[in-house]
Amino acid sequence: MNIITKLLFPIRDKPQNRTSGSSYSFLFGGSTSGKTVNERSSMQMTAVYACVRILAEAIAGLPLHLYRHDDSSKHKAKEHPLYTLLHAEPNPEMTSFVFRETLMTHLLLWGNAYAQIIRNGKGQVAALYPLMPNRMQVDRDKSGKLYYQYTTSAEDAPTMKGTSVVLDASEVLHIPGLGFDGLVGYSPIAMAKNAIGMAIACEEYGAKFFANGAAPSGVLEHPGTVKDPSRLRDTWQGQFGGSSNSHKVAVLEEGMKYTPISISPEQAQFLQTRKFQINEIARIFRVPPHMVGDLEKSSFSNIEQQSLEFVKYTLDPWVIRWEQSLSRALLASDEKQTHFFRFNVEGLLRGDYQSRMGGYATARQNGWMSANDIRTLEDMDLITDEDGGNLYLINGNMLPLSRAGAFADKVTNTSQEESNEEQEVLAMEKPERRRRQSENP
């Protein structure tokens, strides 16, 4: 089954009240710098590409599991069809990593991620296929119910020729970003198009500077009259223009003199402007600057803390958004009471080896982690039950406050009992010793 089967569904009437979040697309286009900014042109900026790649690969690389919980515990619901679907292979064409990386890229660039839900005859989710956000429209029908209208193209399949397919809300996995109405997210690229446009303009300026020569341009002065100035200019440019011709020695004739008139990029604060725009883009996606190559404010003492803050303040909101959207769209009503999706971020929160071992030692000695719990986190083979791999141990010198002094009382009582036993033994042995003394004076 593929998307073409949806053509069998009738097209609904045009919406009477379009969602307010669907009308932000006008924000794309030209910026104040004069550069056109959209999702594809912005990805040509190294800072944008780096931020999108970091976040998309981080979400795609996290282990994703479906859990079932009861009153006392939780465990992985490996028998559920959704477990393998999300953990390993959402459709026959891509892995779970590629699927989540693609949707996260859509979410970061367009502010929305869509996937078509394919169900089998039992109503169970059989596959998930990504849909392009720029060809999706979210509307309401006459009764106010949401529906999704997707425009197909030859990029989807050779048989597609720009037809529109209407999908019910139950047939679409929709992960919205930050938005105005809570239904449709708006694109960070559209919101920050002026900052990104300025970065594109700075990069283009630098490229043209080196294309015109690594040395500043200037004026050729001739004491007389030049018959063909354009020919002279083209000849000079051909011999000395471009970075490949930089530092060549020029030979001037007939009293000609070359006078440079441009200023250096450092004097124009070109490099500082480019650096600021990189930090500006990192701020849009809330990515620490050291992760996009700016190590000026990073050191061995704080870079680990910055990485932990990246997980806590950057990844966690995206993770929660993913988990709740998956549960809402994929789980049945009765399953929502007992099942939930969870990304495992523990691997990203682990510190250095010494810190981890200290934490494990504390957990092991206080009885809330077993040897196998620790070995699982460290990707080590488990220890058998016979060797105590699943035992939870505590220190024997720790007692509740209400039983303070119980050990001392036990020792005192034991000593008193031993003393009484010795007195009884002596009392029993005393007549026997007197008898022996009388027989052997």
Buried (B, 14 or more C-beta within 10 A) or exposed (E): EBBBEBEEEEEBEEBEEEBEBBEBEEBBEEBEBEBBBBBEBBBEBBBBBBBBBBBBBBBBBBEBBBBBEEEEEEEEBEEBBBBBBBBEBBBEEBEBBBBBBBBBBBBBBBBBBBBBBBEEEEEEBBBBBBBBBBBBBBBBBEEEEBBBBBBBEEEBEEEBEEBEBBBBEEBBBBBBBEBBBEBBBBBBBBBBBBBBBBBBBBBEBBEEBEEBBEBEEEEBEBEEEEEEEEEBEEEBBEEBBBEEBEEEEEEEEEEBEEEEEBEEBEEEEBEEBBBBBBBBBBEBBBBBBBBBEBEEEBEEEEBEEBBEEBBEEBBEEBBEBBBEBBBEBBBEEEBEEEBBBBBEBEEBEBBEEEEBEEBBEEBBEEEEBBBBBBBEBEEEEBBEEEEEBEEEEEEEEEEEEEEEEEEEEEEEEEEEEEEEEEEEEEEEEEEEEEEEEEEEE
